Amino acid sequence: MTKALEGAAEGVAVPRGPIGKTKLFFATHWVRGVPGQPTPEWVLRFAYGMWLVAFTFKVLGSSWDMSWHFKFIRDDFAPPHLINTVGTGIVIVLVAIHSYTGLGCDRRSLRLMQAGLVMFLVAAPLDVINHRVSGLDLTAWSPTHMLLYIGTGVMLAGVIDGWLKSAAPGRFRTLVLTGLWVFFLENTFFPNGQQEYGIISLRAWERGAPEAEPSLLSFAAEQIGHPVDRVAVLHFAMPIADWVYPLWGIGVSALVLALARHTIGRAWAATAVAAAYVAYRAIIWPLLVVGTFPASAIPFYLLAVGLAVDVAFRIGRSHRVLTPLAGGLLVTAFGYGALWLQAQLRPWLLGDAHTESAPPFAYWPALVVLAGLPVLWWALTRVRTHREVAVS
């Protein structure tokens, strides 16, 4: 079965399935070219559809990986790593295709894709070496882990930039762009999972039902020369200062959502991106529990952060100064208010039960978000505006 798409204008019937499309692409478009040349719409949709598939594999692998490492001692060939590797393999093929043919990208978007991939491929073996030298290194905030996130983020920035410049305006363009921003938010927010999984893991140990295997707890305790007690489990599960979680989860997430709203250009786009990410976290939670893997607190407060960003755009009507100022005030109020409310759900609903509805967090970073977010928001808006003017 085939379907006549835009490729029919070239006298070619485009197959429905991915295998047929792949064969057709290499038969008709595998030609050396420079970035920025016109791309047939079916090729563009197929390429960026595969980008979405690649990042889906990477997100599924990384989500399981975080849970896996709160239960087992690290294993280079653990199933989550293999799932993530499938996504990385698709990414390598896609970057090679963009680089050789020049289709579906311009010079800047291609350079971002290439740079992000190189950073990721350099970080991966460095992370393996770091684990060999340092041992467990569970924290999601280690230098090699951060390089993995940065590489993925740069790569995603290139994909978003390429899609924005190549795709024709319309509903499909908006849907793909929204999906890419959901992946960008997930990648940015991911390190905060350390505290979200960590607090549940600590409470599980306190109630006498540890989720981590005894071998993992013993190994973590030996690393600090301590018996397996609350001190060792606390060091294993919650090594990050309490000020990090709200600063990253509210302040940095708001910047990502503001950029998403700006580029998508639709009302309530930031809320939609945040809601899609929270929905994903809510869906994988029971799957992990059923699979007997550690679960985490879910960042429901991100819905309030996304809402605050969208309301700021409505108040400021995209004014380059008023919108960031309103955003700083609203994000701080909505974000911290929602996080506080989420943290109260456990005592309100479960009393003194040894579990939590949110990780512990400090309140003083609210001042940093209130003062710093408008400045960074304004700066990012100015940079993007200058780039749009230069392109036009």
C-alpha positions in Angstrom: 0.0 0.0 0.0 1.3 3.4 -0.9 0.0 6.9 -0.4 0.5 9.8 -2.8 2.0 12.6 -0.8 4.0 15.6 -1.9 6.5 13.1 -3.3 4.0 12.5 -6.1 4.9 15.9 -7.5 8.3 14.3 -8.3 6.6 11.3 -9.9 7.1 9.1 -6.8 4.5 7.4 -4.7 5.6 7.6 -1.1 5.2 4.3 0.9 3.3 4.4 4.2 5.7 2.4 6.3 9.1 3.5 7.7 11.1 0.8 5.9 9.6 1.7 2.5 10.2 5.4 3.2 13.8 4.7 4.2 14.4 2.7 1.0 12.8 5.5 -1.1 14.9 8.2 0.6 18.2 6.5 -0.1 17.2 5.7 -3.6 16.1 9.3 -4.5 17.7 11.7 -2.0 21.0 10.2 -0.9 23.0 12.9 -2.6 25.7 15.1 -1.2 24.4 18.6 -0.5 24.8 21.8 1.5 22.6 22.7 4.5 19.6 25.0 3.7 18.5 23.5 0.4 14.8 22.9 -0.2 13.5 19.6 1.3 10.5 17.6 0.1 7.8 17.7 2.7 7.6 13.9 3.0 11.3 13.8 3.7 11.0 16.5 6.3 8.2 14.9 8.1 9.8 11.5 8.0 13.2 12.8 9.3 11.7 14.7 12.2 9.2 11.9 12.9 12.3 9.7 13.4 13.8 12.4 15.7 10.7 12.1 17.9 11.1 8.3 17.9 14.8 8.6 18.8 14.1 10.9 21.8 11.2 8.6 22.9 13.7 5.7 23.2 16.1 8.0 25.1 13.5 9.3 27.5 12.1 5.8 28.3 15.6 4.5 28.8 16.7 7.4 31.0 13.5 7.2 33.1 14.0 3.6 33.8 17.7 4.1 34.4 17.1 6.6 37.2 14.8 4.1 39.0 17.1 1.2 38.2 20.1 2.8 40.0 18.0 3.3 43.2 17.6 -0.5 43.3 20.7 -2.1 41.7 24.4 -1.6 41.6 25.3 0.1 38.3 25.6 -2.2 35.2 27.0 -0.9 31.9 24.7 -3.3 30.0 21.5 -2.8 32.1 18.3 -2.8 30.1 17.7 0.9 30.5 21.1 1.6 29.0 20.3 -0.6 26.0 17.0 1.2 25.4 18.8 4.5 25.6 21.4 3.2 23.2 18.7 2.4 20.6 17.7 6.1 20.7 21.3 7.2 20.4 21.8 4.9 17.4 18.9 6.5 15.6 20.3 9.9 16.4 23.7 9.1 15.0 22.0 8.0 11.7 19.9 11.1 11.5 22.8 13.5 12.1 24.8 11.6 9.5 21.9 12.0 7.0 21.5 15.7 7.7 25.3 16.2 7.5 25.7 14.4 4.2 22.6 15.6 2.3 22.0 19.0 3.9 18.3 18.3 3.9 16.0 19.5 6.7 18.4 21.9 8.3 20.5 25.0 7.8 24.1 25.5 8.8 23.3 26.6 12.4 20.8 23.9 13.2 23.2 21.3 11.7 26.1 22.5 13.7 24.0 22.3 16.9 23.0 18.8 16.1 26.6 17.8 15.4 28.0 19.5 18.5 25.4 18.0 20.8 26.0 14.5 19.4 29.8 14.9 19.8 29.4 16.1 23.4 27.1 13.1 24.2 29.4 10.6 22.6 32.4 12.0 24.5 30.5 12.1 27.8 29.3 8.4 27.6 32.7 6.7 27.8 33.9 9.4 30.3 30.9 8.4 32.5 31.9 4.8 32.3 35.5 5.6 33.3 34.2 7.9 36.1 32.2 5.0 37.6 35.2 2.7 37.3 37.3 5.2 39.3 34.8 6.7 41.7 32.5 3.7 42.3 28.8 4.2 42.6 28.5 7.9 41.8 24.7 7.8 42.0 24.2 11.5 41.9 22.5 12.8 38.8 24.5 16.0 39.2 28.0 14.6 38.5 30.1 16.3 35.8 29.9 13.5 33.4 26.1 13.2 33.8 25.8 16.9 33.3 27.8 16.7 30.1 25.3 14.0 28.9 22.4 16.4 29.6 24.1 19.4 28.0 25.0 17.4 24.9 21.4 16.2 24.6 20.1 19.7 25.1 22.4 21.2 22.4 21.3 18.4 20.1 17.6 19.2 20.8 18.2 22.9 20.3 19.5 22.1 16.8 16.5 19.9 16.0 14.0 22.6 17.3 15.9 25.2 15.2 15.9 23.0 12.1 12.2 22.2 12.4 11.2 25.9 13.0 13.1 26.9 9.8 12.1 24.0 7.6 8.5 23.2 8.4 5.5 25.0 6.9 3.2 26.8 9.4 0.2 24.8 10.5 -1.1 22.3 13.1 1.4 19.6 12.3 4.3 22.0 12.7 2.9 23.1 16.1 2.4 19.5 17.3 5.9 18.4 16.4 7.4 21.6 17.9 5.5 21.0 21.1 6.7 17.4 21.3 10.3 18.5 20.9 9.9 21.1 23.7 8.5 18.4 26.0 11.7 16.4 25.4 13.8 19.5 26.0 12.0 20.1 29.3 12.4 16.4 30.3 16.1 16.6 29.6 16.6 19.8 31.5 14.5 18.7 34.5 16.0 15.2 34.7 18.7 15.9 37.3 16.0 16.9 39.8 14.9 13.3 39.8 17.8 12.6 42.2 15.8 14.3 45.0 12.4 13.0 43.8 13.5 9.3 43.9 15.9 9.9 46.8 13.3 11.1 49.3 11.0 8.1 48.6 14.0 5.8 48.8 15.0 7.3 52.2 11.4 7.0 53.6 11.2 3.4 52.4 14.3 2.5 54.4 12.9 4.3 57.4 9.7 2.3 57.4 11.7 -0.9 57.2 11.0 -1.7 53.5 14.1 -0.5 51.6 13.7 -0.5 47.8 17.4 -0.8 47.2 19.0 -4.2 47.1 21.2 -5.1 50.2 24.2 -5.2 48.0 23.7 -1.7 46.8 23.2 -0.3 50.3 26.3 -2.1 51.5 28.3 -0.9 48.6 27.1 2.7 49.2 27.9 2.5 52.9 31.4 1.1 52.3 32.2 4.0 50.0 31.9 6.4 53.0 33.3 3.9 55.5 30.1 3.7 57.4 27.7 0.9 58.5 24.3 0.6 56.7 22.3 3.0 58.7 20.2 6.1 58.2 23.3 8.3 57.7 24.6 6.0 54.9 21.2 5.8 53.2 20.8 9.6 53.5 24.2 10.0 51.8 23.3 7.5 49.1 19.8 8.9 48.4 19.8 12.6 49.2 23.3 14.0 48.6 22.0 17.3 47.0 21.4 20.5 49.0 17.8 21.4 49.5 18.1 24.8 47.7 18.9 23.0 44.3 15.6 21.4 43.8 13.3 24.5 43.7 15.9 26.7 42.0 16.1 24.2 39.1 12.6 22.9 39.1 10.9 26.3 39.2 13.5 28.9 37.9 15.2 26.9 35.2 12.1 25.1 34.1 10.3 28.4 33.8 13.0 29.6 31.3 12.6 26.5 29.2 8.8 26.9 29.2 9.1 30.6 28.3 11.3 29.7 25.3 8.7 27.0 24.4 5.9 29.5 24.6 7.8 32.1 22.5 8.7 29.7 19.7 5.4 27.8 19.6 3.6 31.1 19.6 0.3 29.7 20.8 -1.8 30.6 23.8 -1.2 28.2 26.7 1.7 26.5 25.0 3.8 26.5 28.1 1.0 24.9 30.1 0.6 22.2 27.4 4.3 21.4 27.4 4.4 21.1 31.2 1.2 19.1 31.3 2.5 16.6 28.7 5.7 16.1 30.8 3.8 15.7 34.1 1.4 13.3 32.4 4.3 11.2 31.2 5.7 11.1 34.7 2.3 10.1 36.1 2.0 7.3 33.5 5.4 5.7 34.2 4.9 5.8 38.0 2.5 2.9 38.2 4.5 1.0 35.5 7.6 1.2 37.7 5.6 0.2 40.8 4.1 -2.8 39.1 7.6 -3.8 37.9 8.8 -3.6 41.5 11.1 -0.7 40.7 11.5 2.5 42.9 9.0 5.2 42.1 9.4 9.0 42.7 7.5 12.0 43.7 5.9 13.6 40.7 6.4 17.3 40.0 2.8 18.3 39.7 3.8 21.9 40.6 5.3 22.3 37.1 1.7 22.7 35.9 1.6 26.0 37.9 4.9 27.1 36.5 3.7 26.6 33.0 0.4 28.4 33.8 2.4 31.3 35.3 4.5 31.6 32.1 1.4 31.7 29.9 -0.4 34.2 32.1 2.7 36.4 31.9 2.6 36.3 28.1 -1.1 37.3 28.2 -0.4 40.2 30.7 2.6 41.5 28.9 1.4 40.6 25.4 5.0 39.6 24.5 6.4 43.0 25.6 10.1 42.5 25.9 10.2 44.1 29.5 6.7 43.7 31.0 6.4 40.0 30.1 9.6 38.9 31.9 8.8 41.1 34.9 5.3 39.6 35.2 6.8 36.2 34.6 9.3 36.5 37.5 6.5 37.5 39.9 4.0 34.9 38.8 6.4 32.0 38.4 7.7 32.6 41.9 4.3 32.9 43.4 2.6 30.1 41.4 5.6 27.8 41.5 6.5 28.0 45.2 2.8 28.0 46.1 2.1 24.9 44.2 5.3 23.1 45.5 4.3 24.0 49.0 0.8 22.7 48.5 2.1 19.5 47.0 4.4 19.0 50.0 1.4 19.3 52.3 -0.5 16.4 50.6 1.4 13.7 52.6 0.6 15.1 56.1 -2.9 16.1 55.1 -3.8 12.8 53.5 -1.5 10.3 55.1 -0.5 11.8 58.5 2.8 10.5 59.8 3.3 7.8 57.1 6.9 7.3 56.1 6.6 8.7 52.6 6.5 12.1 50.9 4.5 13.9 48.2 7.5 16.2 47.4 11.2 16.3 48.2 12.5 18.7 50.9 13.2 22.2 49.6 14.5 25.5 50.8 12.4 28.7 50.6 15.2 31.3 50.2 15.8 30.5 46.5 12.4 32.1 45.8 14.3 35.5 46.1 16.8 34.3 43.4 14.0 33.2 41.1 12.1 36.5 41.7 15.2 38.6 40.9 17.1 36.5 38.4 14.3 35.0 36.3 13.2 38.3 34.7 16.8 39.2 33.8 17.5 35.8 32.1 14.1 35.8 30.5 14.6 39.2 29.0 18.1 38.3 27.9 17.0 35.1 26.1 14.1 37.0 24.4 16.5 39.7 23.2 18.9 37.1 21.8 16.1 35.2 20.0 14.7 38.5 18.6 18.1 39.5 17.2 18.5 36.1 15.6 15.0 36.3 14.0 15.7 39.8 12.6 19.1 38.6 11.2 17.4 35.6 9.5 14.6 37.8 8.0 
